[in-house]
Amino acid sequence: MSQKPWSISKLEIRAPQTVRAWPLARVELVSDTRGRVADMASAAGPLEAVLAAVAQIVGVDARVDALEIRYIPQELAARAPGAGDGTIFGTISLHLNGATSCGAAWANDVLICCVEAYLDAVETALKQRGQICQSLEGGR
């Protein structure tokens, strides 16, 4: 598999400015075989809501153990392997299927970076176990 099984098409967040209201996220991912798939989730914070919607789309139950985001100045990011045009580097550690898996991504937006790192960690975990699940492969 040369390309990533999923790519981000759209992220939308509605975050009411009241104490008891939880943000609602709508995420749309694209797969070569399944096309556009969208889902919504609500959680205590916007990032949690986005990652919950992603988990529902790819069909995993993963817990985020750690998340680190770094801003890298453009002149340094340009020399970093895999950075492309990104200036934000994110790493994530997930607990999935009884094991820990890590993912990383570069982007120009914090939420996009987190979603791409999450998808990278899920893909890594399933590959390591030899179980590229049908939902992650996009139904292949």
Sequence and secondary structure as in RCSB ss.txt:
>XXXX:A:sequence
MSQKPWSISKLEIRAPQTVRAWPLARVELVSDTRGRVADMASAAGPLEAVLAAVAQIVGVDARVDALEIRYIPQE
LAARAPGAGDGTIFGTISLHLNGATSCGAAWANDVLICCVEAYLDAVETALKQRGQICQSLEGGR
>XXXX:A:secstr
  S S EEEEEEEE  SSSS   EEEEEEEETTTEEEEEEEE SSHHHHHHHHHHHHHT   EEEEEEEEE  HH
HHTTSTT TT  EEEEEEEEETTEEEEEEEEESSHHHHHHHHHHHHHHHHHHHTT   HHHHT  
